[in-house]
Amino acid sequence: MFTGIIETTGKIVSFDSNGTNLSFWIVSSISNELKVDQSVSHDGVCLTVEEVANNSHRITAIEETLNKTNLHKWKAGDVINIERCMQLNARVDGHLVQGHVDTTAFCIDVEEKNGSWEYRFQFPPEYAHLLIEKGSVCLNGISLTVFDIILNSFKVAVIPYTYAHTNMHNIKNGSVVNIEFDLIGKYLARFREVFAAKNVTLS
C-alpha cells in the first residue's frame, strides 16, 4: 500500500525481455536502500525488487502488467516516479494507493498557470463512474485532486514542487500515464453492481 507521495525519481538504464515479461534496471537515489522482495511503486505500478547492485535495482513486469500500464513504452533514459510502501505509524499525506493500475490515460492538454500547471487527461469511458469532483486519483504514482470532470476527461493541478520532483514536467500532449482510481470508490461501485445484479434496491 502506498500514499501517492513520490520519494524520488529513477532513470531506466537498461531493459531486456524474457518470454512475455520485461525486466528493467533502474538507477535512483534510494536503490541501494531497497531490499530484494520489497514492493516499490514505479510510476504507480507496484513491482517487486529482484536485485540490487551499483546504485540500481531490477524489477520485472509480466504480461498482465504490460497490458494494463504504460510499461511497454518504457525505454532507456526514461525518468519514472518511485515510492516505497507506506508505514502504518506515519501520516498518510496523499491517499490510499494500492499500486494496482486500472488503465492508462492520455494527456490532451497542458496549461501553465503562472506558477502552477493544469493537465487534462482522457481515459476509457467505462471508468467514468469512478471519478468525482475534488476526489483523489493516482497518476504515474502521484496522488492528485480531480476537478473539471467532463464525461471521460478531467483536470489536475500540479504545484511547482511536484512539477520539479516528479516526472510531471515530462508530460505533454499525447503522453500516456498510468491511472489508478480511488480504492474506496471502486469498492462502492462493485457493491452497487453486485446488489443490482441481485435485484436488491439500495436505500
C-alpha positions, 0 to 999 in steps of 0.5 A: 500500500502506498500514499501517492507521495513520490520519494524520488525519481529513477532513470531506466538504464537498461531493459531486456525481455524474457518470454512475455515479461520485461525486466528493467534496471533502474538507477535512483537515489534510494536503490541501494536502500531497497531490499530484494522482495520489497514492493516499490511503486514505479510510476504507480505500478507496484513491482517487486525488487529482484536485485540490487547492485551499483546504485540500481535495482531490477524489477520485472513486469509480466504480461498482465502488467504490460497490458494494463500500464504504460510499461511497454513504452518504457525505454532507456533514459526514461525518468519514472516516479518511485515510492516505497510502501507506506508505514502504518505509524506515519501520516498518510499525506496523499491517499490510499494507493494500492499500486494496482493500475486500472488503465492508462490515460492520455494527456490532451492538454497542458496549461501553465498557470503562472506558477502552477500547471493544469493537465487534462487527461482522457481515459476509457469511458467505462471508468467514468463512474469512478471519478468525482469532483475534488476526489483523489486519483493516482497518476504515474504514482502521484496522488492528485485532486480531480476537478473539471470532470467532463464525461471521460476527461478531467483536470489536475493541478500540479504545484511547482514542487511536484512539477520539479520532483516528479516526472510531471514536467515530462508530460505533454500532449499525447503522453500516456500515464498510468491511472489508478482510481480511488480504492474506496470508490471502486469498492462502492461501485462493485457493491452497487453492481453486485446488489443490482445484479441481485435485484436488491434496491439500495436505500 
